[in-house]
Structure formats: structure tokens, C-alpha cells
Amino acid sequence: MSNDRHINFKLLRERVLGADEARTPKQYWRNLEEMADSPVFEEFVRREFPQQAEEWNDPVERRTFLKLMGTSLALAGLSGCVIQPPEKVIPYVKQPEEETPGQGIYFATAFSLGGIATPLLVRSNEGRPTKVEGNPDHPSNAGSTATDIFSQASVLTLYDPDRSQTPLYRGETRAWTTFVGEIRGLIEKEGDGLKARKGAGLRFLTETITSPSLAAQLKQILTDFPEAKWHQYEPVNRDNARAGAVMAFGQPVNTTYDFSKAERILSLGSDFLSAMPGTLRYARDYAAKRRSVSEALGSHPGAAEQMSRLYVVESTPTVTGAKADHRFSVKPAEMEAVAQGVSGASIVRASGDIGSWLPAVAKDLQLHKGASIVIAGDEQPPSVHALAHAANTFLGNVGKTVFYSDPIEASSVDQTQSLRELVGDIDAGKVETLIILGGNPAYNTPVDLRLDFNRLEKVKLRAHLHLYNNETSEICHWHINAAHYLESWGDARAYDGTVSIVQPLIAPLYAGRTAYEVLALFSDSYDRKPYEIVRNYWSGQQASLSAPQNRVVTAATAQQPFPPPPK
């Protein structure tokens, strides 16, 4: 201990004993230094309580002090306003020709969920998207302006304050150009770059892709980097429907239905009125068939016989089941026996309650051959889907109420198997760069295939594009804030295969990026914008667009000309 902190314990003893002998009132000290009159404590008191401090208690002096401090703060704020950079704010001095305050402008675009596009007309007020409705001019809507709850709520996501606003690297804000530099460095690295290794160790994980232009980008990347791989996965997928089609036809197909011509409908666990691709059109056609006949009951005694009849066989209550004329509750294991009973096969296996009503349902369907539909839910096993296809063939519905076309997915794969292959490569140490476009696989993948930190830490570079900084972003090196679909260009297919162009209504609020821009980094033109990418793709399709046989918009191969950009 230094000399200035030396405590005279003899003096302390005398003070304590002397105070006790004199029986003086009790005294209290804050510490030993104060009791011993230590120089350290005296210096502390001088610093803590300066000699002129008592003058601050004077009202006049205190007021003067507050005036001076207030003036200095005001001057500091004024100087801060002077040095701010100029802002480009354009007032409504001259009203734009195409805009009237209070009157909305409508733009055609599309909202994708599960890869399936819902065509929309979005209203814009003074440059801000405010309301979405269905596009009545789109072939898949047939004059309807109906939308689902997800499309209606999508405009709220645009203004969500919890949206990710900047790119992040290990949780810290970084510039987009920094990410570009890192990716290009991996590609162009001498001797050991992705280009030199033909993409070995490079993997892409996306959700379901139906966009023709985005698929063209991915396929070009796989051509330039033949050792790279593209995987698709969504937690709510149609793997069972795909596997059932492969069992029935030897290849995957896209199945669509015409409920406006169906007099008898059998749903095998399918909630087609509320929760499947094409729900809006199917519900409209089904309701129109029922409404048009019920309104004529007063004038047509035989009209009741023409009204469509809906049979629903399900294990879990659904909206479609609540609307059924006849609803039958069965165990999941019994669904295959029901499908066999209506597909022309023997119904010997049908026993108990099923045997009491299944023959009558099968007979009713057979009495309306060519005017009936058997539809299986996505959650049903592949065997039920295969039997549903067999039933529609047996009943003569194909080409009349049931239609088949090529898959609308850009690459039709078993998504669970695709995820399993990716996980196998990661566990084997074969993945060095993983680009995840959308989704949240760290949260919603199966427990045995979970892409958690313990598994992904084996990947040297992980990047995730998403609207939100979610669980997957937190375990990736890079998180890229995505642009909202109302802020970006693109395209996607509707449930019937019709292509819809996605056009923005507003500039990106947080300078978000799209999947087009991320994939462009793996090409020589890595600074291309989404509008340029989509336009160039469809410009190259002009030759096929001019052919009359390719202008049928309801086919899965339909292609529409690219519209001009909005003003």
C-alpha cells in the first residue's frame, strides 16, 4: 500500500477509546480513511464537493446556469440540422397525370404460397399498396375477384416493422456488396474456387419453385457448375399426391378438376373448398352448380335431381365435410378400402359401418359416369391417390371433369427425399457452401432430418434469404433481407399452370434482395436486376408465343407475354 493511503491505527484507537471514555454521542464514519483523516479521503471530498458548489443553491446563479445550458443545447441542435445531407423529397406541387388523390390505381400481380400463384389486383393509394383482390381477368379466376385469407394478409407483411431491414453477417450489419464480394471470391478463387471445382460442395435449398424464369436461372447454374445440386423442401408439400400419380401413370402429373360439370363428388379426405391449390376456383364452381339449381326449384320440379351431391369421407373434420350432403367418418386405415370400393375393385374388405353405405355411394357414382369426381386429399397415402386416379378412369371422368397435364413445378421431386439427400451430403462433409432461398428449415424440418446448428456447423459458408431473421438465419453466417413480392419482379404458375407475372407496386422499403439477385451472383452478369432477368427470359420465348397452339392459357405449358413496367 502507498504512503498516501497509510492509515494511522494508533490514532484510530485513541479516537475510539477516547470517545468511549468521555461518553460523547455516537459518531459514524463512512470508512476508515475518513475516521483517520487520510489524505486520500480529503482529496476525494474536494473533488466531490468543490468549494464553490454552495453558490449553485443561489436561485439567481442556478437560473443563469440553466439558461446557459439550454442555449448551448439549442445551438448544438441547430448546428446538427445544418450539417444533415440533403434529402430528395418531391412534394405534390404538380399532380401526376395518372393519379387522383383518394382514388386508387390497380396493378395486376400474383401472390405465391407453396409455389402456387394466386392472381391479384392490388390497389395503390398515393404510391402505397393498400388492398388486394382477385384478378377477374385471369383465366384461373374466371371473372371472380375472390382471394384467400393469406393473400389478403400479405399486404400487412409489407409494412411489418419486424421485417429484416439489413443484411447481417454473424448478427452484425453488413453491406450487400460485402456479400457479393465473398460469393464472387469463392467462385473465382485461384485453383480451389467453385468454378475450378465445377461447383463441388455447392448446394441450393429452396421451397417449391414454379417460376419459369427462376427455374431457368437455377438450371443454368447447374449447367455451369455440374457438381452443384439443387434441393427443394417445404413442410406442407404434395409428396403423397406425386407418389400416387407415379404409381398410377409412371410419372408425376398435375391434376385439375371442373366442379361446374360434376353432378356427384366424392372427397377422400380432401378439403378442396378451403385448403388446396385451386380452392378459390373450385369453391366458386361448386357453389355455382348448387346455387343455379336451387334457385330454379320453384319452377322446375325435376331440378332437384340435377343438383350436385357431395359425399365426404374423412378422418378429421374439415370445412368441406361441414358442407357435405353425406359425411362419413372413418379411420385413416380404412380410407384405402373406401377408395378400392369406388374404383371398380371388389369391396370385400369393406366391413362394419363402411359396408353399410359404401355400395350405395359406389352405385351413385356409376350412375353418373363422366359427370362425377373422386378427389383425394394431399395428406392421404400414395395408394389412395393412385386408387382415386383409377376411380376417375373407371367412371369415365378423365377429359370431362378431371384433367391431367405436366407438373407445374419447375422440377418435380420428392421433397422429403430431396431433403434427405442434402442431409446425407452434409453429414458426409460434402457440402461447403449452402444457399437457402426462403423457408425456415431449422424450425420445420422433420426431427431426424433437422437442419439445426449441430448439423449445419459442418458447412463452411451458409447464407439465408428471407423476409425475417428467423431460426435458420440465426445459425447461418449470412442473412440477406428479402424483398416483399409487392416490391419485386417475378413470375409464377397458378394451380392450372397459367403463368402470372409478378410486378412491384413500390420500391423496396429496406433495399431487400430477391432470389433472382442472389442466383445472379453465380453467373458472369452478377449485377443484373430482377426486371432485366424476367424480361430477358420471356423475350426469348417470343417464338413459341407466336404459335397458335401454344396460346391456350389453361394448359400447363401456357406462357403469357411480358407486360410493360408500371409508371
N, C-alpha and C positions, 0 to 999 in steps of 0.2 A: 504494500500500500504506500502511496506517495505521502510526502510530508504534509501537503495541504489538506489531506484527508485524515491526518492523525487525530485521534480522539484522546483527550486527557482524562483517563479513567479516574485518577486521583481527584480531579476537580468534580467529576460526576458524583463520586462517593461522598465528598464533603457536602455538596448541594443537597443530596438526598437525605443524608443523616442530619444535616443542619435544619432542613425544613421540618424533619420529624420531631427534632428536639424542641424547636420553637413553637410547635403546634400551629403553624401557619396554615391557611386554607390550601386545599389540594391544588397542585399545579399540573398541567398537562402539556406535553411536548409532542410534536409530530414525528420526531425521530431523534436519534442520539446526537446527530450533528447540531440540531437546534439547542438541545439541552447543554451541550458542551461549547456553544458559541463557536462552532467550527467555521473557518474562513470559507469553506465550500458552501455552507448554508447561507452565509451572509451575502455571498455573490449571487446565489440563487434568488434571494429576496430582492436584491437590487434590480435584477433582470425582470422578475415577475411583477414587481410594483415600483416603477420608476418614480422619481421624486416629484415630477410634475403631474402625476396621474390624478391627484386630487383636483386639479383645475378642470378636469373633464366633468366633474359634478356641477360645475357652474352652468346655469341654464343658457347664458349667452354664449359661452365658449362651445358648449355642446351643439347648439343650433348652428353656429358657424361651421363646426366640423361636419355636420350633416349636409349643409349647403355645399361645402367644397366637395364632399364625396359624391353627392348627387350630380353635381355639374360634371365632374370627371367621368362618371359613368355614362352620362348622356353624350359627352363628347366622344367617348370610346365607341358607343353605339353608332353615332353619326359617321365616324371615320370608317367603321365596318361597312356601312351602307355604300359609302363612296367607292370602296375598292372591289365590290362584287362584280363579277363578269357580267356583261350584257346578256339579257335573256331575249330570245326570239319569241315574242308574244304578238300574235296577229289579232287585233280586235275586229269586231263586226262593223267596221267603218263602211264597207261595201258588201252587201249581202250576196252570197253566192247565187248564181242563176238557178241551180237545181235544188236549192234548199229554202224552205219556208219555216221560220221558227214555229215550233209546235206541231209541225206536220212531218211525219216520219218518212224516211226513204227505205225501200226494201231491197235486200240483196239476196240472191239465191246462193246457198251454200249447203253443207251437209255435216252432220254430227255422227261420229263413228263410235260404236260401242261393241266390243267383241269383234272388231273388224268390219261389222256390218254398218253401212251408212244409212242414216235417216235423212231424207231430203228436207231442207228447211227454207223458209223465207224469214230472214231476220230483219227486224225493224231497227233503224238507226235514227236517233234524235240528236241533232247538233253534233254529229260525229261520234256518238256513243251508242253501241248496241244496247237495246233496252228490252226487246221481247222477241221470242221465236214462235213461229207457227209452221205447220206443214206446208210444203210446196205443192199446190194443187196441179201444177203443170207437169210434175214429174210422173213418168209412167207408172211407177210403183205406188203412187198415191191415188191415181185415177180421180182427180178432182177434189180430193179431201184435203182439208187443212189441219187434220188431226196430228198431234205429236204425243210422244210418251213423256212420262214424268222425268226421265233422265235428260231428254232434250230440253224440256222446259227449265230444268235446274241448271243446265250447262252455262247459261249466261251469268249466273251468280258466281261460278268459278272464275270467270274473267276478272271480277272485282274482288276476289277473296284476298283479304290482307295477309293471310297465311301462305300465299303462294311464294315459292322461292324467287328471289329477286336478283341474285348474282351467282356466277359460277363459284364453286368452292373447291379448294384443294386441301384435304385433311381438315376440313372445318373452317378454313381461312379463306377470305375473299381473294379471288384471283381474276385476271382479265381473260376474256375468251381467246385472245391472241396467245396467251401463255399455253393454253391447252392445245391450240393449233400447232404451236412450235414443238410441243412434246410429241404429239402424234406424228407430225412430219419427220421429226428426228428419228423416231422408231422405224419409220418406213425407209428413210434414205440413209440410215446408218451404214457406214462402210463395212462390208464383209459380213456383218451379222444383223442387218436390217431385215424388216419384213419383206421388202422387195427381193433381197438377195436370197432369202429362205422360202420364197414363194408363198408367204403367208403362214408358214408353220407356227403354230401356237396362237393364232388369231381366231377368236370366236365372237360371234354376234348372237345376242339373245333378244328376241323381240316378242311382242304379242302377235295375235293373228293379223296378217298383212293381206289386205285385198286391194291396196293401191297399186295400179299398174305401173305408174312412174317410179314409186318407191321400190317395187319389186325389180324393175329394170336396173336400178342402181345397185341393189344387192347382188343380182346375177352378174353384173359387170365386175363387181368387186371379186366375186368368186372366180370369175374368168381370169382376172389379173393376178389373183392370189389363190391358185388352185389348191393349196394346202389348208386354206381357211375353211371354216364351217359356219353355217347359219342355222340357229335353233329357234323354235317358236314354242311358247308356252303361255297359257292362261289358265287360272284355276277353274273357271267355268268354261269348259270347252265342249266340243262336239265329237270327241273321240269315239264314243259309242255309236253315234249315227254314222260316222265314217266307216267304222269297222263293220257295221251291219250292211252298208252298201257294198263293201268289198266282198262280204260273204255272198251277197245276192247277185252281184254283177261282175265281180272280179276286179273292180276298180271303184274309186270314190266318185260320187255324183252329188249334184246339188238338186234337191227335191223341192218343188213348189206346188202349191195347191190352189184350185179355183173353187172356193166355197160358194160362189154365186150360182154354180150349177149342181151343187151337191144336195140331194134330197135325203140322204142318210149319211150320218157321220159317226164314226167310232173312234174315240180317243183312247189310246192305251197309255195313260199317264202323261198325256201331252196337254200342257196349259197354253194352247195356241191362241187363246183370247187375251192373254196378258203377258206372257213371258217366253217369247221365242222370236227368231228372225221372221219378219213379215207380219208381226202381230197386228199392226195398225190396219194393213190391208185385209188381213183375214177377218178381223173383228168387224170391219165395215161390210165386207161381202156377206158374212154370216148374218149380221143384223138386217141387212137389206133384204135378204131372202126371207127372213121371218116377218119383217115389217110389211113388205109388199103384199104378202098373202094374208096376213091377219087383218089388214085394212079392207080387204075385199070379202071378208067372211059374210057380211050382211047381204051382199048382192049375189054371191056365188056359193050355193050350198056345198058344192064339192071342193071348194077352195082349201078346206082344212086338210084334205088328203094330200095336197101339193106342198104344204109347209114342210120344211126340212125338220128332221128329227135327229137329236143329238144323244148318243149313248157315250157315257164316260165311265171307264173302268180305271180306278186309281187306288193307290195305297195311302196317299197323303191328300187332304182336302186342297183344292185349287179353285181359282176364280172360274175356270171353265167348268169344273164339276158343279159349282153352285148354279150355273146356267143350264145344266143338262136337263133333258126331259126324263132321262133314266140314268141314275148314277148307281154304280155297283162298287162296293169296297172289297178289295181282295188283298191277300198277302203278296208281297213282292215276288215270292217264289211261284205264285200261281199265275203271274202275268203271261208267262210263255205258253201255258195251257190255253189261255183265252186267245192268244194270237194264233195258235195252231187251229183252234176251232173255227175261226173265220177265214182261214187261208185255204180251205178245201181239204185239209188234213183230217184225220179221224179225231173225234172228241172223246175217245175212250178215257183219256187221262182226266177229263173234266169230271169231278165228283163233288158231292156235297152241294153247297149253295150254288156253285158255278154251274153245275149240271142242270139246275132248275131254270136258268134264264139264258144260258149261252146258246142253246139250239134255236130259241126264238130270235135272238139278235142275229145269228148267222143266216137264218132264213130271210129275215127282213132285208139284210144287205144283198142277198142273192136275188131278191125280187126287184132290186133297183141297180142292176148291173149297169155300169157306165155312168151312173149318177150317184155314186157313193164315194166315201173317202175313209181309209183306215190310216191313222196317223199315230206314230209312237213318239213319246217324249224323249228328250235328249238324255235323261237320266236312266232310261231303260237299257238293259244289256244288249249287246250286238245281236244276239239271237232274236230278240223281239223286233228289232228294226228289220232284220232280214225277213222275218215272217210277215211283217207289215207290207214290205215290198211284194212278197209273194201273194198276199191277200189282194192287193190292188191289181196285180196282174190277173189273178184268178177271177176277180169281179169285173174285169174289163174297164178299169178306170184310167189306165195309162193312156195319155194323149187326150183325155176328155176332162177329167177333174184333177189328175195327177200328172206332173210333167217332170222330166229329168233333163239335166244339162250338165256341162262340165262344172267342176268345183269353182266357186267364186274366189277361193283363196288363191293367192299367187303361187303358193307352194303347199299343196295339201299333204300334211304329215300327221302321224300320230303324235300329238304334242307331249303326252306323258312319256312316250318312248324317246322323243327328241330330248326332253329334259334329262332322262336317264343317261343318254349318251353323253351329254355335256357334263353331268356329274361324274361319270366314269372317267372322262378325259381329265377333269380337274383333279380327281383323286390320284390319277396316274402321273400327275405332273406334266401333262402335255399342253396345258393352257398357260400362256404367258401374258396375253392381252385379252381382256374380256370387255366388250362394249355392250351395255344393256340399254335398250331403247324402250322406255316406258315400263309399266308394271312395277310390282314390288315383290320379287321372288324371295327375298329374305324373310318375308312375312307369310306369303300364301302358297308356298310350295309344300308338297307332302313332307311329313316329318322325316321319312327315310331318304328323301331327295332334297332336303332343306339346304338352300344356298346361304348358310349363315357364315359368321366370321371365321369359325374354326375351319371351314372348308375353303372359303374364298381367300384366306390369307396365303394360300399356296400360289395365287395368281399375282404376278409382279405388278401389273397395271390394270386397275379396274375403274371404269367410268360408267356413270349412270345418268341418263337423260330423263327428267321428269318434272312435272309441274310443282311437286312438293319435295322437300328434303325429308324423305321418309326413312324407314328402317334400312332399305337397300342402299340409299345414298350415304348413310352414316358409316357403312362398312366398306365403301368404295373410296379409292383415292380421290377421284374427281366426281363432283356432282355438277351437272350442267342444267341450269334452269331452262325449262322448255317453254316454248311459245304456245299459247292457247289456240285452239282451232279457229277462233274468230280473229286471230292475229296473223294467220299464216295461210299460204297457198298449199294446195294438195289435191288429191283425188281419192276416191274410194268407190266400192261397189255396194249397191243396195242388195236386199235379200234375193232379188230375182236376177242379179248380175248386171243391172244397169249401172253404168258409170256416172258418178256425180262429181262435179268439180267443186272443190273447197276453196272459197275465196275469202280474204280477210275483209273486215269492216273497219279495222282500226290498226294503227301501227303498234308493234309490241310495247306494252306498258313498261316492261322491265328488260327490254332488249333480249328477250328469250330466243332460244335457238330451236330449230326443228330437226327431225330425223334426217331430212334431206341434207342439211348443212353438216351434220356430223358424218354422214356417209360420204359426202363430197370430199372430206379430208383424205380419203383413201384413193382419190383419183388425182390426175395431174391438174385438173381445174378445181382446186380445193377451195376457191373463194367464190364459187357460184352460189346464187341465191335461189330460194325455192321457186319463185316465179319463173326464173330462167330455166330451171331443171324441168318443171312440169310442162312449160310451153314447148321446149325443145322436144320432149318426148312425144307430145301429141302432134307436133308439126311433122314428125317423122311417120305418123300414122295416116297422113292425108291420102295416100294411095289406096289404102284399104277402106277409108271412109267414103271414097268416091264410088265404091262398088255398091250397086243397089242391094245385093243380097246381104250386105253387112250393116244395113241401116235399120234392121229390126231391133228396136230398143229393148224388147223384153227378153232377148236371148242373152245367155251368159257371156257371149263374146261381143256384146254391144259396145260401141265406142262413140262418144259424142265429141263434136268439135270444141276446141278450146275457146272460151269467151274472152272478150277484151277485159283488161283490168278495170276496176271501178275508179271513178274520178275522185 
